[in-house]
Amino acid sequence: MSWLEAVAVLLAGVGAGAVNTVVGSGTLLTFPVLLAVGYSPLVANVSNNVGLTPGSISGAIGYRAELGGQGRRLRQLGVASFAGSLTGGVLLLTLPEGAFRAIVPALIALSCVLVLVQPWLTSRVASLSRHPEHGGVPLFVGVYLAGIYGGYFGAAQGVLLIALLGLFFDEHLQRVNAAKNVLAAIVNGVAAVLFVLVSHVAWAAAGLIAVGSVIGALIGARVGRRIRPGVLRGLVALVGVAAIVQILAR
């Protein structure tokens, strides 16, 4: 990796850390950059997950004020995120790499759609009757499925979690976002440990993303509320489309 490529990976990590904290689709920034510098899709995905984990933890800490009173529900839903992430990570490592290459463009396209329709999802969630204490079995299953997605690929898992949590909890969006950050950190962390133990990690790339994502998460937690959501969603979607084109061209 040249120094220019290293700078690009680092800056992508900063952007991903900020976006993950605010929206939850930072992989759509880092994954295409890792492909562009020459990593295979599978190695890029594994290394990206390992690198983004410190940023996910940092983002959750940055929203700690909004986590007050959510300990019980997060302990319950954390089990679902843990199990889902482990399932998704095992699927990633056991399925042929050709299957990942074939599936990822569709997952990125789904992620882009989720990012773009997030305002509609949020407005729909706001109009529904919700339950402030717990979401029961339906929410547990939904968080588990989101964990599988996050452990396998992860782009826009935050959007899925915000939609799920918002359906069941009568909470301010910032408190929902704080809970999302904790669950996403669990998913990323579990998958990262699995990948470090049994898969190949490009440590130079993962380290640069880790440093950048921590910086970006701190920025996102402080100034994320001031970013125009439409601009952020449009940028993420454009990067996602570029990633699809790049994968199909390989």
C-alpha positions as a printed NumPy array, in Angstrom:
array([[  0.   ,   0.   ,   0.   ],
       [  1.458,   3.364,  -1.035],
       [  1.313,   6.364,   1.289],
       [ -1.408,   7.936,  -0.863],
       [ -3.483,   4.757,  -0.568],
       [ -2.844,   4.707,   3.177],
       [ -4.101,   8.289,   3.488],
       [ -7.192,   7.387,   1.461],
       [ -7.928,   4.421,   3.747],
       [ -7.406,   6.558,   6.859],
       [ -9.723,   9.315,   5.599],
       [-12.33 ,   6.74 ,   4.608],
       [-12.132,   5.422,   8.168],
       [-12.748,   8.903,   9.559],
       [-15.787,   9.31 ,   7.319],
       [-17.084,   5.854,   8.162],
       [-16.719,   6.411,  11.899],
       [-18.711,   9.641,  11.693],
       [-21.386,   8.183,   9.415],
       [-21.772,   5.037,  11.539],
       [-22.35 ,   7.133,  14.642],
       [-24.965,   9.327,  12.987],
       [-26.64 ,   7.047,  10.426],
       [-25.04 ,   3.625,  10.311],
       [-23.702,   2.939,   6.832],
       [-20.008,   3.728,   7.083],
       [-18.998,   0.464,   5.4  ],
       [-20.196,   2.006,   2.135],
       [-17.304,   4.477,   2.465],
       [-14.475,   2.163,   3.533],
       [-15.309,  -0.999,   1.581],
       [-14.978,   0.619,  -1.896],
       [-11.657,   2.212,  -0.9  ],
       [-10.258,  -1.159,   0.201],
       [-11.35 ,  -2.648,  -3.115],
       [ -9.721,   0.241,  -4.97 ],
       [ -6.342,  -0.336,  -3.3  ],
       [ -6.37 ,  -3.977,  -4.371],
       [ -7.907,  -6.142,  -1.645],
       [-10.293,  -8.941,  -2.577],
       [-13.944,  -8.433,  -1.506],
       [-13.703, -11.017,   1.292],
       [-10.434,  -9.701,   2.749],
       [-11.731,  -6.142,   2.404],
       [-14.912,  -7.035,   4.277],
       [-13.113,  -8.848,   7.104],
       [-10.467,  -6.137,   7.514],
       [-13.082,  -3.409,   7.329],
       [-15.121,  -5.004,  10.098],
       [-12.09 ,  -5.345,  12.362],
       [-11.079,  -1.752,  11.674],
       [-14.517,  -0.243,  12.28 ],
       [-15.063,  -1.977,  15.632],
       [-13.111,   0.573,  17.745],
       [-15.082,   3.356,  16.072],
       [-18.367,   1.598,  16.892],
       [-17.361,   1.389,  20.544],
       [-16.259,   5.023,  20.518],
       [-19.578,   6.081,  18.983],
       [-21.531,   4.223,  21.66 ],
       [-19.478,   5.961,  24.37 ],
       [-20.062,   9.308,  22.665],
       [-23.817,   8.816,  23.072],
       [-23.599,   7.616,  26.692],
       [-25.775,  10.497,  27.953],
       [-28.673,   9.19 ,  25.85 ],
       [-28.25 ,   5.646,  27.191],
       [-29.61 ,   6.415,  30.655],
       [-32.354,   3.982,  31.66 ],
       [-31.786,   1.666,  28.694],
       [-29.529,  -0.858,  30.405],
       [-32.097,  -3.64 ,  30.831],
       [-33.383,  -3.569,  27.268],
       [-29.859,  -3.391,  25.853],
       [-28.746,  -6.389,  27.897],
       [-31.646,  -8.391,  26.454],
       [-31.225,  -7.184,  22.885],
       [-27.446,  -7.487,  23.16 ],
       [-27.886, -11.261,  23.368],
       [-29.743, -11.174,  20.041],
       [-27.029,  -9.015,  18.467],
       [-24.313, -11.327,  19.793],
       [-25.986, -14.464,  18.439],
       [-26.86 , -12.853,  15.121],
       [-23.356, -11.532,  14.557],
       [-21.841, -14.928,  15.306],
       [-24.247, -16.552,  12.829],
       [-23.464, -14.003,  10.119],
       [-19.722, -14.244,  10.666],
       [-19.777, -18.045,  10.437],
       [-21.803, -17.823,   7.221],
       [-19.257, -15.42 ,   5.76 ],
       [-16.36 , -17.722,   6.562],
       [-18.006, -20.99 ,   5.52 ],
       [-19.724, -19.991,   2.287],
       [-17.47 , -19.915,  -0.821],
       [-15.873, -16.549,  -1.6  ],
       [-17.646, -16.67 ,  -4.947],
       [-20.959, -16.598,  -3.1  ],
       [-19.868, -13.458,  -1.237],
       [-18.845, -11.787,  -4.503],
       [-22.253, -12.607,  -5.956],
       [-24.268, -11.534,  -2.91 ],
       [-22.475,  -8.309,  -1.936],
       [-23.658,  -6.121,  -4.86 ],
       [-27.248,  -6.942,  -3.888],
       [-26.508,  -6.202,  -0.219],
       [-24.906,  -2.87 ,  -1.107],
       [-27.902,  -1.986,  -3.301],
       [-30.217,  -2.835,  -0.391],
       [-28.065,  -0.692,   1.905],
       [-28.291,   2.273,  -0.465],
       [-32.069,   1.94 ,  -0.638],
       [-32.313,   1.771,   3.155],
       [-30.197,   4.891,   3.54 ],
       [-32.301,   6.811,   1.012],
       [-35.676,   5.783,   2.468],
       [-34.646,   6.382,   6.071],
       [-36.729,   9.605,   6.37 ],
       [-39.807,   7.709,   5.204],
       [-39.062,   4.876,   7.646],
       [-38.624,   7.365,  10.469],
       [-41.928,   9.105,   9.707],
       [-43.725,   5.768,   9.51 ],
       [-42.212,   4.714,  12.819],
       [-43.308,   7.966,  14.428],
       [-46.941,   7.313,  13.456],
       [-47.12 ,   3.862,  15.068],
       [-48.078,   2.871,  18.563],
       [-44.943,   1.721,  20.375],
       [-43.98 ,   0.089,  23.641],
       [-41.438,   1.96 ,  25.802],
       [-40.271,  -0.944,  27.977],
       [-39.543,  -3.865,  25.682],
       [-40.305,  -5.18 ,  22.239],
       [-40.818,  -8.817,  23.172],
       [-40.049, -11.738,  20.889],
       [-40.685,  -9.885,  17.581],
       [-38.026,  -7.263,  18.329],
       [-35.59 ,  -9.878,  19.647],
       [-35.927, -11.851,  16.41 ],
       [-35.604,  -8.697,  14.319],
       [-32.407,  -7.654,  16.114],
       [-31.053, -11.185,  15.701],
       [-31.668, -11.042,  11.931],
       [-30.068,  -7.588,  11.765],
       [-27.097,  -9.101,  13.605],
       [-26.765, -11.818,  10.963],
       [-26.703,  -9.131,   8.293],
       [-24.159,  -7.113,  10.278],
       [-21.892, -10.086,  10.894],
       [-21.981, -11.061,   7.233],
       [-21.526,  -7.634,   5.659],
       [-22.869,  -4.819,   7.816],
       [-23.425,  -1.806,   5.556],
       [-26.495,   0.119,   6.797],
       [-27.126,  -2.288,   9.664],
       [-27.576,   0.88 ,  11.73 ],
       [-30.497,   1.939,   9.533],
       [-32.126,  -1.456,  10.101],
       [-31.613,  -1.185,  13.853],
       [-33.004,   2.349,  14.049],
       [-36.112,   1.234,  12.154],
       [-36.581,  -1.81 ,  14.395],
       [-36.02 ,   0.009,  17.678],
       [-38.177,   2.926,  16.613],
       [-41.068,   0.577,  15.855],
       [-41.16 ,  -0.698,  19.415],
       [-39.818,   2.074,  21.658],
       [-41.567,   5.362,  22.333],
       [-38.304,   7.257,  22.627],
       [-36.623,  10.346,  21.185],
       [-34.693,   9.519,  18.021],
       [-31.382,  10.382,  19.685],
       [-32.01 ,   7.785,  22.407],
       [-32.925,   5.247,  19.733],
       [-29.702,   6.142,  17.908],
       [-27.712,   5.668,  21.112],
       [-29.177,   2.172,  21.567],
       [-28.419,   1.448,  17.913],
       [-24.77 ,   2.363,  18.464],
       [-24.455,  -0.083,  21.357],
       [-26.021,  -2.971,  19.44 ],
       [-23.946,  -2.224,  16.341],
       [-20.797,  -2.188,  18.492],
       [-21.708,  -5.642,  19.827],
       [-22.283,  -6.983,  16.304],
       [-19.031,  -5.537,  14.976],
       [-17.058,  -6.626,  18.022],
       [-18.218, -10.242,  17.981],
       [-17.594, -10.563,  14.24 ],
       [-14.183,  -8.905,  14.6  ],
       [-13.047, -11.39 ,  17.276],
       [-14.198, -14.281,  15.093],
       [-12.387, -12.918,  12.036],
       [ -9.165, -12.273,  13.951],
       [ -9.177, -15.852,  15.257],
       [ -9.966, -17.771,  12.073],
       [ -9.63 , -15.517,   9.014],
       [ -7.049, -13.425,   7.186],
       [ -6.989,  -9.758,   8.223],
       [ -5.061,  -7.102,   6.303],
       [ -3.719,  -5.477,   9.447],
       [ -2.299,  -2.356,   7.82 ],
       [ -5.693,  -1.474,   6.364],
       [ -7.568,  -2.507,   9.515],
       [ -5.264,  -0.381,  11.681],
       [ -5.704,   2.712,   9.53 ],
       [ -9.479,   2.293,   9.527],
       [ -9.449,   1.752,  13.296],
       [ -7.597,   5.017,  13.937],
       [ -9.763,   6.898,  11.47 ],
       [-13.039,   5.436,  12.718],
       [-12.327,   6.397,  16.333],
       [-11.609,   9.977,  15.262],
       [-14.686,  10.001,  13.034],
       [-16.921,   8.58 ,  15.768],
       [-15.865,  11.333,  18.168],
       [-16.614,  13.907,  15.478],
       [-19.947,  12.269,  14.666],
       [-21.039,  12.184,  18.301],
       [-20.29 ,  15.904,  18.673],
       [-21.35 ,  17.451,  15.39 ],
       [-23.409,  14.723,  13.73 ],
       [-26.68 ,  16.368,  14.698],
       [-25.693,  19.443,  12.642],
       [-25.024,  17.649,   9.358],
       [-27.775,  18.005,   6.792],
       [-29.231,  14.473,   6.604],
       [-30.08 ,  14.703,   2.903],
       [-26.498,  15.554,   1.962],
       [-25.128,  12.713,   4.065],
       [-27.564,  10.147,   2.67 ],
       [-26.871,  11.228,  -0.911],
       [-23.11 ,  10.907,  -0.442],
       [-23.391,   7.457,   1.107],
       [-25.684,   6.242,  -1.683],
       [-23.309,   7.51 ,  -4.38 ],
       [-20.368,   5.738,  -2.775],
       [-22.456,   2.566,  -2.566],
       [-23.239,   2.696,  -6.283],
       [-19.53 ,   3.161,  -7.002],
       [-18.781,   0.057,  -4.912],
       [-21.285,  -2.02 ,  -6.901],
       [-19.722,  -0.914, -10.184],
       [-16.251,  -1.711,  -8.889],
       [-17.179,  -5.221,  -7.714],
       [-18.948,  -6.088, -10.962],
       [-15.941,  -4.85 , -12.944],
       [-13.43 ,  -7.052, -11.113]])
